[in-house]
Amino acid sequence: MRRQAELIVVVAFAAFASIYVVAGSPLALAAFGVQAAFARRRSWWLVALQAALAYASVLLYGSSVGILGFVGGSLLLTSLWPLALAVVASAALLGPADPVISMILISLVVYGLTRMIDRIEEVNAARLSLAVAAAAEERLRIAAELSTGLGRALSTIAGGARTGIPDVETARQALAEARAAAASYRAMSLAPEMTTAKAMLTAAGVTVDVRMGHTEPLGPAGALLAAVLREAVTEIVRRRTATTCLIETLTEPLAGGDTVRLRVSNDGARTAGDESLGDLPAQVEAAGGTLTVGLAGNASMTVEATLPTTRPPGRPARDSALSMALLAAVLVGFSAKALLLAGSLWPAGLLAVIVVMQLRSVEGRHPVALSIMAVLTFAPIPLFGQAWLGVAGFLAGPVLLAFSWAVALPLVAAVVTVVATAGVLLGLPVPLTVNYAISTLVTGLAVYGLLRLAQLARELRESRDGLARAAVLEERLRAARDLHDLLGHTLAAILLKCELARRLDAERARKELDDVLTMTERAREDLRTVSGEHGELSLTAEAESARSVLAAAGIEAVLDLGHDRLGREVDTTLGIVLREAVTNVLRHSSAGRCTITTSVRDGAVRLSVRNDGVRSSQGRRGSAGIGNLTTRLAALDGRLAVVREHDWFELTATVPTQSWVPV
């Protein structure tokens, strides 16, 4: 983006210099080269060289004192800026009022364009550091939030285990708190639910097309839309009649915010109204949105939810303010030149209208506004003559902003041609006519440059803020995944052990409570991992832990581990997969037997968890686990597969060996 900004500035500087080159000063070309170099590298000797070239052009070649504007603009960018006043004074001594005004205007344009490049560079440099700082701040907030509640609960549970008291209530409360925290962190985003939905549908043999047209985070609206998406996808999987599905989101502007629309369409429904969405329509309506279910024109079943979201408060646009102030000064200056040439103040009213339209239309030009500006630019020429020819530059700048280059350049060429033709019809000398034509282009480029650079700076600032928001969002999603996959499993195992210990005699309960103490230490480690600290897991250790937890629940656990040493990333990720799989066995089945198998074959390591006792053919609603695991495995080029056969369920994770990190 800096290169684009520099190109705009160089073109504008070249346009100014061309006026003096055409007027017969070869030194103006050298002054332009020095100005372009100064825009990239600030050095006092460049200003001195520029001053020598500009004054020599005035004194030796009779150039207009307007060329001194290059020197004045450069001085404004340095600590020697008070000397710019001396340059203005010298211009007033060497030339008439009209060129002196031009000199001041050029100084302002040079300062403004160059300063905008500096601002773009500053914003660009701050983007990454701001994102890192935002993520770190969010990590600290999450750590403090979790440590206050879950950290205290773990200490209470460990204290009870040491004294031989299984604290079931605290364990249950801690597990509920962890799940609620994970849900709240995920609630800021709809994107992970779209990933989960795609994984579920693909596993069910449905071809999925996902089109995300919204910007994260969505806040409470994202949580509600995620719930709608989960219910709609669960119904599609349950019916098993769909072959294709389209999931898309759209954002539409709305006063005070935006409207986000979620649409889920599939070809598996035969009649409308068979979607089971529970109380979601009432929730969506209470949130100010709408939820509809029906058959579309192509006979596909469509679930569509629309909810309002709140725009984040905008930041003060300092860059735009600077640009607007400079643009106002430039427009007023050119208007003053026109009035000076006209020798009358009564055209000031029309000029004021044009200036106001310029300042009110900085975000592009509506065709009606451009048409009005065109009429005000050309219609008064027969009345005011030569004095009004300079106004055409005010039209050239907006045209460059409003249209693509393919359209804008011919239009600007037409504006310049009209000015040149008017000069001929008015009987102006050829050099003066050429000067007006070139000035029209120069003024247009100056206006375009100031506004376009402000747009670039604003785009970068928005991109920077968006990057920071994305970093915070990613940190929340990471915390939600770790809460669900790591700490949630450990807390569930602690609760199971506490409940078991409460039903056993003192001697056998002591053994279970010793396991609780070990698990609370592991939970503290998991809590540190959730809070952003580095954490590692061992697949082998997790398998042994899983055997213990399953046995405590009365489930026969069979281990068949065929892997050897794994890289840290693979070991940790597969350990997390195993935790989630075992948690699901405990929560969502009445299993009597569970087999955990690992193997290395065909350049990949494979983990399989197979259990009996599947309770229902209906898909589990609201699960974040599959989406979390899919995301984690995808980072290692791995994949997740689930298979159900009668009352048996098998989850398989496969990671290629090239993803391993040597230990």
N, C-alpha and C positions, 0 to 999 in steps of 0.2 A: 504493500500500500504506500510505503514511503516513495518508491520509484514512481508510482502514478502521481503522487503529490509533487515530486520534483519535476516531472515532465510538465505538469500544469504551470508551475512557476517559471520554468525555463521558457516556455512558449510565451507567457505573458511578458517576461523581461525582453525577449527577442522582439516582440511586437512594439514595445516602447522604443527600443533601440533603433528599430527600422525607420521610425519617423525621422530621426536625426541622420541616419545613413542616407536616406533619400534626399534629405536637405543638403547633402554635400559634405558631411563630416565623417571621414574614414575612422577617426578615433572613437566614434560612437560604437563601432563594432568591437573594438578592444575593451571599451568600458563595459559592454554587455558581457564579454567573456570573464572579466574580473568579477562582475556582479554574480554570475553563475557560480564561480569558484568560491566567492564569499558565502554563498548560501550553504555550501557544504562544509567549509572550514573558515572559522572566524579568526582573522589575524589582522593586527593593526597595520601591517605593511601593505595588505591588500587594499585597505581603506585609503592609505596614503597614495598608492598607485592609482586607484580609481579617481581620487581627487585631482591628481596631476593630469590624467587623461581628460576628465570632464572640463576642468578649467582651461586646458589647452585647446579643447574643441571650441569653447566659447570665445576665447581670446584670439586664437590663430585662424580658426575656420568660420568664425561668425555664427556658430550654432546658437540656437535658442538656449536661454538659461534654464529651460526646463530639464536639460540633461543633468543639471546639478542635483536633481531629485534622487539619482542613484547614490550620490554621496550622502545626502541627507538621510535617506532610508537606512544605509549601512551604519551611519553614526547612531541612529536611534536604537540599533541592535547591540550597541556596545556601552561600556561604562562612560564613554565620552559623549553620550547623547546630548549634553548641553551645547556641544559645538554645532549641532544641527541648526540651532537658531542663528549661529554666525553664518552658516551657509545660506539660510533664507535671507539674511540681511545683505549678503554679498550679491545674491541674485536680484534683490530689489535695487541695488545700486547699478547693476550691469544691464538690466532689461526692464521693459514695461510691465504693467500689472498682469496682463493675460499670461505671459510665459511664467511669471512668478507663481501664479495660481497653479499652473501646470507642474511646476517644480515641487510645490507642496503636495499636490495630489500624487505624483510619482513617488515621493518619499513615503507617504502613507501606504501606498500599494506595496512598495518594496518591503516595508516593515511588516505589514499585515501578512503578505504571502510567506515571507521567510519565517515569521513567528509561528504561523500555522504549521509549517513543516516541523519546527521544533516541538510543538505541542503534540503532533502526531507521533513523533519519535518517543516523547516522554510517556504517552499513554500506552504505546506499544510495548515499551520496556517494562511498564508496570503490570502488564496483563498477567504474566506467569507468577510474579511475586505476590500479586493480590490473590490469585487463586490458591496458591500454597498457604498464604496466611489465613484465608477464609476456611480452608480445609482443616488447618491446625486449630483454629479457634473452635470450629464445630467439634473436633475430636476432643478438645478439652472440656467443652460443654457436656458432651455425651459421657465422658469419663466421670465428671463430677456428679452428673445426674444418676448414673448407674451405681457409682460407689456409695452414694448416700443411702439408696434403698437396698439394692442387692448385696452390697458389701456388708452392711449391718446385718442383713438376714443370714448370710453365710456364717458370720461370727456367732450369731445366736444359735444356729443349728450345730456348729462345731462345739460350742460350749455345752449344749445339751448332750451331745454324743459323748463328751469326755466324762460327764457325770452319770452316764447311763440312762439318759432320758431322751427318747426319740421325739424330736419336735416336729410332728407331722404338720401341724397347722402353719408354722412358719415356712416349712418346705413347700407346702401347697401354695401359700401366698407368694413366695418368691418365684415359683414357676409361673403363676398367673401374671405377676408383674413383668417378668421377662418376656412373656408372649405378648402382653399388651404394649410393651416398649417396642418390640420388633414390629408389631402392626402399625404403631404410630409413626415409626421412621419410614416404613414402606408407604404409608398413606400419602406422602408428599409426591408420589410418582405413579403414573399409570404405565410407563414404559416396561417395568419388570413384569407386570401382569400380562402385557402383550407378548412378552417372551415366553412366559409360562404357558399362555394359551396356545401359542404356536407349537410348543413342545408337546402339549397334551393332544392336540389335534393331529399332529404328524404321527405320533405314536399310535393313534387310532386309525391311521390310514387315510386321513383327510388332507387334501391338497390345500395349503393355506397361503393367502396373499395378505401381508401386513403392510399397511400404509400409514405411517405416523405423521400427522400434519399439525401436531401441537407442540408447544414448548414447555419443558419441565422447569420448575415443579408446579403442580396444579393446586397443591394444598388440599383442603377438605373435599373439593370437587373431584380431585384425583382418586381419593379413597372411595367415594361413592361410585364413580365410573368404573373403578377396578372391581367393585363388588358386582356391578351389572355385567361386566365382561366375564367374570368367573361363573356366574349363574348361567349366562347364555351358552358359554362353551361347555359347561357341565351337561346341559341339556342336549347339546349336539352329540357329545360323546355317549351319553346314555341311550339316545335313540338309535345310534349306529346306522342311520340311513343317508347321511350326507357324504358326498364325495369331494365337494369343494366348499371353501369358506373364505369370505373376505372380511377382514377386520381393518377398519380405518378410523382415523380421527381427523377432525377439521376444526380450525379456529376461525371464528368470525368476529369482527370488531363490534363493540357495543359501548354505549355511553357509560363511562365509569369503570369499564372492564372489558372482558371478552366473553364470548360464548364458545364453549367446547362441545363438539358433537361427536359421539361415539356411535359407530354403526357396525353391526355384526350381521352379515348375510350368509345364508347357506342354502344349498339346494336339496336338503333332506327333509323338509317339512311338507306335509301333504295338505294340511288345513291350517288356517290362522287360529291363533288363540290357544295353542297347545304348549306355549312356553311357560314354565313354572318359575316365576320371578319373586314369589313370596310377597313380602311387604316393601320391596324395592320401589315400585311405582309411587307408593305413599311417601317414602323417604325422599325420592327425587323431587316430587311435587312440593314437599315441605322445604326443600333447599332452593325453590324457585325455578325448577327445571321441568322438563317433560320426559316421559318414557312411553314409547309406543312399540307395539308388536303387531306385525301384519305381513301379508303377502305383497311383495313388490310386483311391478309390472312384468318382470321376467320370471314370475312364479317362484321366486326365492323367498324364504322366510327371513325377515329382517327385524332385528331388535335395535331400536335407535333411542339413545338417551342424549339429552341436551341440558347442559348446566352452565350457569354463569360463573365466571372466575373473576377475581379481583386483580387488577394490575398493580404491580409494585409501584410505590411512589417514585416519581421521576427525580432525577438529580438536577441541580442547577446547571444549565448549559453555558458554562463560562466561555467555551470556545465559540459558540454561536453568538454570544453577547459581544465578544471582541470583534467577530466578523461583521455583525450588524452595525456596530459603532463605526468601524472603518468604512463599511459600505455607505453608511449615511454620510460620512464626511466626504467620500469620493463623489457621491451623487450631488451633494450640495455644492461641492467645488465646481463640478462640471456645469451645474445650473448657474452658478455665479459667473462663469466664463460666458455662457450664452447670454445672460442678462447684460453683462458688460459689453458684449459685442452688439447687442440690440440697442443699447443706449437708453433702455426704458425698463421700468419695473413692472409694467402691467402684464407681461407674459408670465410673471412669477406664479400666478394661480395654476396655469396648466402644468408648469414644471413641478409644482408642489404635488399635484395629483399623481404625476408619473413617479415621483420619488416615493410617495406613500404606497403606491401599488407595488413598487419594487420591494419595499421593506415588509409589506404584508404578504408577499408571495414567495418566500424563500424556500418553500418545500416543493418547488415545481410550479408550473403555470397551467392554469385551466385555459382551455381554448377561448372561452369568452373573455377572460382577462387579457390574454394575448391579443385578441382582436381589438379590444378597447385601446390597449397600448399602441398597437399599430396605427390606429386612427389618430391618436394623439401625437404620434411621431411624425406622420406624413401630411395630415390634413393642414396643419398650420404653416407649412413651408411657403405656400404662396403669400401668406399674410406677413410672416416674419422674415422670409428670405434666408440669407446666409446665416443669420444668427441661430436659426433652428436646425441647421444641418447636423450640428454636433449631438443633437438629442437622439439620433438614430442608434448610437452606441448603447443607449439604455435598453433598446429593444433586442439588440444582438445577444447580450448576455443572457436574458431569460430564455431566448430561443435555444441557445446552447444547452441550457439546463433542462428544458422541457422535453426535448426530443433526442432520439438516438443520433449518433454522428452521421449516419447515412441520410437522415432527414434534415438534421440541423445545419450541416455545412451548406447544402444548396440554398436553404432559407437565408442563412447569414450572407451568402454570396449575393442573393437577390436584394437583401437590405443594402449592402454596399453598392450594388449596381444602381439602385434607386437614388442613393446619395450622390453618386458620380453623375448620373443623368440630370439630377436636379441642379448640380453645380454647373453643368454645361448650359442648361436652360436659363439659369440665372446670369449667365455671362461671366462667370468667375474665371480667372486665369487658370491654365492647366495645372501648374504646380499647386495652387491653392485647392483645386478640385481633388487632385490626388491626395493632398494632405488630409482633407476631410474624409475621403474614402478610407484611408489608412487609420485615421483617428477613430472612425466608427468601429473598425475591427479591434483596435487597441482597447477602447472603452469596453466593448463587449467582452473581451478576454479578461480584463481586470475585474469586471463584475462577476463573470463566471468563475474566475479563479478564487475570489474571496468566498463565494458561497459554496463552491464545490469542495474546497479544502475544509470548510466548516462541516460539511456533510461527512467527509472522510474522518475527521476527528470524532464526530458524533458516532459514526459507525464503529470506530475503534473502541470508543468508550462503552458503547452498548455491548460490543463483543467482549470487552474486558469484564464488564459486570456479568454478562452471561456465562463467561468462563468461571468466574467466582461462584455463581449460583450452581453451575454444573459440578464444581468441585465439592461444594457443600452437599449437594444431592447425592453424589457418589459416596461421600463419607457416610451419609445416613443409610444408604442402601447397604454399604459394607457392614455397618453396625447391625442392621436388621438381619442380614444373612448370618453373621457370626452369632448373634443372639439366638436365632432360630436353630442353626446347625450345630453350634458348639455348646453354649451355655444352656440352651433349652434342653438338650439331651442330658447333660450332666445333672441339671436340677430335677429332671424327670426321674433319673436313676436314684438320686438322693431321696426323693419322695417315696419311691418304691421301697428302698431299703428301710426308711423310717417306719413306713406302714408295716413292713414285715417284722421289724424288730419289736414293734408294739404287741404283736400277736405271739411272740416266742417267749420261752422261758429265759431267765436272766443270763445263763451261760451262753445259749445260742444267740441271744440278742446282742451280747457283747461283741461277738464276731461281726455281726451285721453293722453295729455302730462303729467298729474299727474301720469297716469299709466306708461308712459315711464320712469319717474323718479324712480318709484318703481322698474321697470324692470332693469334699469341700476345698481341699487344697487344689485339686484339679480345677474346680469351679472358679477359684480365685485366679488361677492362671488363665482360664478361659475369659474371665472378666477383664483381665489386663489385655488380652488379645482383642476383645470387643472394643476396648477403649483405645485401640490403635497401636498398642505395643506389639512387638514381633512375637509370634507364637508358632510353635511347630508341634506336629502330631506324628505318632508312629502307627502305621497300619497294623503292625504285629501287636503292639500294646493295646490298640483299640479293639482288636479281635479278642484278645484275652479278657479285656474289660467287658466286652459284649457278652462273652460266655457267662461271666459272673452275673451280669444284670439279668440275662435271659433265664439263668438257672434260678435266681431269686424269684422270678415271676412264674416258676413252674414250667418253663419251656425247655425242652431238650435242645441243647446247642451242639452242633457238630462243626468243627473247624477242619478245613482242608486247605492249608496255606502252602501254595506252591511258588511264592515269590521269594526273592532274595533281597539284597539291599536295593533300595529305591532312592532316587534323588529327593531332596527335601520337599520341593513343590509337589511332586507326585505323591510322596508319602503322606504329606499333610492333607492334600485334597482327597485322596482315597480314604484316609482316616475320617474326614468329615462326612464323606458319602456313607461310610459304614455306620457312623453315629446316627445319621438321619434315617437310614434304612432300619436299624434296630429300634429307634424311637417309634417309627411307623408300625413295626410289628407289635410293639407293646400297646400302642394307642388304638390301632385300627384293625386288629384281628384277634381271634381267639385261638392263636397258634398253640400247637402242642409240640411242634418240631421246627427248628430253623437251622439251615445249613449255610455256612459262610465259606466261600471258596475263592481262592486267588490262583491265578496261573499266568505264565508268560508264554505267549505263542504268537508267531507271525509278526514279530516286531512290536508287540503291544502287551501291556499288563492288563489283566481282566479281573475285576472284582464282582462276585455274584452273591446275592443274599436271597435265599429262597425259603419261603415259609408256607405252612398250611393254615387253615382256619380263617380264610377270607370270609368276612361277614356278609357282604352284600355285593350285588352286581352293580349297584349305583356308585358312580364316581364320587370321591370325597370332595366336598365343597370347601372353598376358601383356603386350600393348601398352598403354602409358599415354598414348600420343600423342593418339589420338582423343578420349579423355576430357579431356585437358588443353586441346586446341584447342576442344572444345565448350564448356568452362567459360569460356575467355577470350572467345570470340565471343558467348556468351550475355550477358556483361556489357555488350556494346555492342548488344544486341538483334539480333545477327547469327546466322547458322546455317552449319552445315557439312554437305556432302553428298559421298558417295563413290559412284562408279559403276564397274563392271567390265564390259568388253565383250571377250570372247574373251581375247586376251593384252594388252589395253590397260586401263589403270587411270587414273581421273581423280578428283582431289580438288578440290572447289570451295568457297570461302569467300565468303559474301556479307554485307556490312555496310551497313545503311541510312545514307544521307547525313545524316540528322538526328542521328546519333551523332558526327559530325565535330566536332572542336574546332578553331577557327580558329587559324592560326599567323601 
